[in-house]
Amino acid sequence: MQYPEDASKAAAYLREAIPLMVKHAIEPNPRNFSLWYAYVAKSNLELNVELDAILAEHNTCPAIQSTDLFRRYIIDDEVDFSHKVQTQLSKVIGNLSAQSSTMSEGNQQYDTFLEQGLENLQQQLSENDIKSLLSSLLEQTRQTSEITQKFQNQMAAANQEIGSLREEMQSVQKEASLDGLTRISNRGAFDKELQQQIDKQSSGTTNTLCLVVTDIDHFKRCNDKYGHVMGDKILQSFAKILNHICQDIGFCARYGGEEFAIILPNHTLEQGCAVAEKIRATTERMKIKQRNQEEFVDQLTTSLGVALYNSGESATAFIERTDSSLYKAKESGRNRVIAEHHLE
């Protein structure tokens, strides 16, 4: 999203946005500044309608909804960045092409000169003619060497620039795959990873594939009791637990809201249940201090559903079966692991 306002108007929008952020207890981070700047600037009426509805319901804008609004209405960095990369690569390739043509022409001229020099040497030459030929040969060699050196320098510079662009693209791609609040993988990255693992199952690259779906029990009650800021902290702490337990054995992601998912390649159903139980027990022991207080929030628990992939089924069906196990865990009293029986 572009902001064409002049400096005075931009400052006025910012002076209007900041008090609103304070009033609604909005965390002062770059994402939220951009969001509320666009809100007061009325640059997108659909954004204002959605944000007004959220404020009416919560009297604030929870982090997950701020992230969603930001991604849908504000961010166009990925498009701009792709255009930037394309432009820079075109420039690099154009420069190399021009320099390559120059070098090719120089080499052709040098080859022609050498051929003529050899023909001349077949004839009777005077001492002065030989000196002249040697002098011309040295000059032509020097010029060709300079052209070659320029091309080598151009190649080195291009290699460095392409390397920088690659690193920058990798950084942007990584950021786009992370959940803004918890900093673990987001839903889009989860969907992509799950499909890749299912494809590996189909090709026989992996033996088994297990999926765990989990969420925090009574999370809405936590939000109502402690506020959305503490609710965000709880989600962040829970995500750290998942990342710590699963970082070397699987792929964990925020699936949506307070729901998370863990993909466990080469895990049997029993092994997947063991991982889920470890998550459950660790969450039960987790202690989080209330904001600006010495007291802790009430004990947190999580329910988990586990399923093993059935050959030939879709990602959607696999997720639905795992979700069904999670719902059974909730219905059975929460703070437990329920696994669906694998179909042979």
C-alpha positions, 0 to 999 in steps of 0.5 A: 500500500502506497502513502502519497500524502505530504509530510504534514498530512502524514504527521497529522494522520500519525498524531490521530492514530497514536491516541486511538492505539493507546485508547484501545490498548494496541501494541505499538509495533510497526505492523499496528502503526501501519494498520492504524495509519491506514485506518485514520487515513481512510485509505481502504473503506473495507478495512475501516468497516472490519476494524470498527466491527472488531472494536465494537466487539472487543474494544481492542483489536486482538493480535491475531486479527491485527495480523490478518487485517495487515496481511489482507489490506496493508502488506504488498511488500511481497509483490513490490519485492518480486518486482524489485528482484525482477528489475535488478536481475534484468539490469544485471543480465543486461550489463553482463550481456553488453560486457560479454558482447564487448569482450567477444568483439575484442577477442574476434579483433585480437584473433584477426590481428594474430592471423594477420601477424602470422601471415606477415611473419611468413614474409621477409620483414625488415627489422623496423617491420618486426619492431612495428609488429611487436609493438602492435601485438603488445598494444592489442594484447593489452587492450584485449586483457583490459576488456577481459579484466573488465568482464571478470570484474563485471562477473564478480559484481554480478555474482555478488549482487545475485547472491544478495538478492537470493539471500534477501528473497530467502529472508522474505520467503521465511518471514512470509511463512511465519505466524506474526504473533507466535513466530512459528510456521503459519497456516499457509506453510503448514498446508504446503508442508503437509502436502509435501509429506503426503506426496513423500508417503505416496512415493514411498520416501517416508514410512509413516506420517502422523498428525497432531492437532491441539488447542488450549483448553478454555482459551476464551475464558483466559482471554475474558479473565486476563485480557487479550494481551495476556492471551497473546502471551499464553499463545506465544508461550504455548508455541515455544513449548511446541517448537522446543519439543518438535523442532528436531522431529517434526513441523509445528504451526499455528493452524488458526486462533488457539489451534496448532498442528504438528506434522510428524514424519516417520512416526507411528501412531504410538510415537505420535501419541507419545509426543502429544502426551509430552506436550500435554504434560509440559503445558500442564506444568507451564506457569505464566505470570500475570501482567505487572503482577507476581501472581500466575495465571490459572493452570493451563491445559491442552487437549490433543488429537492424533491420527495416522495417515491412511494411504491415498487420502487427501490432506483435508480428510487427514486433517478432519480425522485428526480434528475429530480426535481433538473434539473427542478429547474435548468431549471426554473432559479435556487435558488429554490425548485421543488417537483415532484408530488407524485403518489398515 
